[in-house]
């Protein structure tokens, strides 16, 4: 399977029958979100113009399931795993029942795997999120949770955590997510859309005990995602395990790279005269 988001030679727009209106509501999705330290040089190289890595060098990895359409406003059941790089100077605010108001760094999507064709089209075409096909499976027994992302039937990310059934906190607020939305011109040869998009996502979450035991990456040789593996020894300064209600919000454009390129070209033409 190609890990490119689009093939400019074949792209013809969103497939028929996959349009879903925005925003969409998700209720009580059970998530395991692990914030782990990664290679700072990798994180910096993955960000588009206008975003800088946060000094904490964290990747936020979310693995979750939505097993019933009744948990959504207008979506099929799906599972999802994503990787985001935390970015500087883009904080949102959340309120913890235990800690009060806390800042939450913005997050830029660098990997996103989903097993619903409907969701793949919705997130990729509508938001520019780098969506690929992949399935997340959970196994839980005796307080041990194992979550596995498989691509083409092969496990590529595995996370294990010791979890409890006692609620330890309630967290509410907004999160700022970012995507580099690139849509090639169907005629080929150039981009039709090239922009940085911000998604302010509101959420309400009930948090339960969790301690991460391991996070393993095993992508095939040459995969660009292996470089986002945790550094050794594993460091996980933030862990969230619980149920989360949130929206897939409509994004707002914060950078238009095509307009900026055209403006630079115009300025250059004027200065050359």
Secondary structure as the mmCIF struct_conf table of DSSP 4:
data_model
#
loop_
_struct_conf.conf_type_id
_struct_conf.id
_struct_conf.beg_label_comp_id
_struct_conf.beg_label_asym_id
_struct_conf.beg_label_seq_id
_struct_conf.end_label_comp_id
_struct_conf.end_label_asym_id
_struct_conf.end_label_seq_id
BEND BEND1 UNK A 5 UNK A 5
TURN_TY1_P TURN_TY1_P1 UNK A 8 UNK A 10
BEND BEND2 UNK A 13 UNK A 14
HELX_LH_PP_P HELX_LH_PP_P1 UNK A 15 UNK A 15
TURN_TY1_P TURN_TY1_P2 UNK A 16 UNK A 17
BEND BEND3 UNK A 22 UNK A 22
STRN STRN1 UNK A 24 UNK A 37
HELX_RH_AL_P HELX_RH_AL_P1 UNK A 40 UNK A 46
HELX_LH_PP_P HELX_LH_PP_P2 UNK A 47 UNK A 48
TURN_TY1_P TURN_TY1_P3 UNK A 49 UNK A 50
STRN STRN2 UNK A 53 UNK A 53
TURN_TY1_P TURN_TY1_P4 UNK A 55 UNK A 56
STRN STRN3 UNK A 58 UNK A 66
HELX_RH_3T_P HELX_RH_3T_P1 UNK A 69 UNK A 71
STRN STRN4 UNK A 72 UNK A 72
BEND BEND4 UNK A 73 UNK A 74
STRN STRN5 UNK A 78 UNK A 96
TURN_TY1_P TURN_TY1_P5 UNK A 97 UNK A 99
STRN STRN6 UNK A 100 UNK A 114
BEND BEND5 UNK A 115 UNK A 115
HELX_RH_AL_P HELX_RH_AL_P2 UNK A 117 UNK A 127
STRN STRN7 UNK A 131 UNK A 133
STRN STRN8 UNK A 135 UNK A 141
TURN_TY1_P TURN_TY1_P6 UNK A 142 UNK A 143
STRN STRN9 UNK A 144 UNK A 151
TURN_TY1_P TURN_TY1_P7 UNK A 152 UNK A 153
STRN STRN10 UNK A 154 UNK A 184
TURN_TY1_P TURN_TY1_P8 UNK A 186 UNK A 187
BEND BEND6 UNK A 188 UNK A 190
STRN STRN11 UNK A 191 UNK A 217
HELX_LH_PP_P HELX_LH_PP_P3 UNK A 219 UNK A 220
TURN_TY1_P TURN_TY1_P9 UNK A 221 UNK A 222
TURN_TY1_P TURN_TY1_P10 UNK A 224 UNK A 225
HELX_RH_3T_P HELX_RH_3T_P2 UNK A 226 UNK A 228
BEND BEND7 UNK A 229 UNK A 229
HELX_LH_PP_P HELX_LH_PP_P4 UNK A 230 UNK A 231
BEND BEND8 UNK A 232 UNK A 233
BEND BEND9 UNK A 237 UNK A 237
STRN STRN12 UNK A 238 UNK A 248
HELX_LH_PP_P HELX_LH_PP_P5 UNK A 249 UNK A 251
STRN STRN13 UNK A 252 UNK A 256
HELX_RH_AL_P HELX_RH_AL_P3 UNK A 257 UNK A 271
TURN_TY1_P TURN_TY1_P11 UNK A 272 UNK A 272
#
